[in-house]
């Protein structure tokens, strides 16, 4: 397996472990990013995976942006996230995808570089969930990226 693909799966597995600890009432808890609650953050990560699947299949940046905020979680947020990771892994495992230029919203990028961007985003998006109380304003201000995890 390519190193960047392996890092993506490792960071995705870490995020999944955290999601499995989210209890029913915690989906509306705030995250360090003040505009998002836990569900919105997980939707962003899930939709991002699905948008990358679309790009890997030859999709456009316009479609990526159009779908960026569409609900991808339905009634099973954890399952939706897991399925999106599996689909992303399958899409980027296809021959040539890592070297193909993708129509990424910020400009054409090789699949390998686009996947590296996605992997970095996943590492930043580790919400404080399950055993932690909702973040206070003090916690929400930590970290330039908006994520303190």
Secondary structure, 3 states (H helix, E strand, C coil): CCHHHHHHHHHHHHHHHHHHCCCHHHCCCECCCCCCEHHHHHHHHHHHHHHHHHHHCCCCHHHHHHHCCCCCCCCCHHHHHHHHHHHHHHHHHCCCCCCCEECCCCCCEEHHHHHHHHHHHHHHCCCCCCCCCCCCHHHHCCCCCCCCC
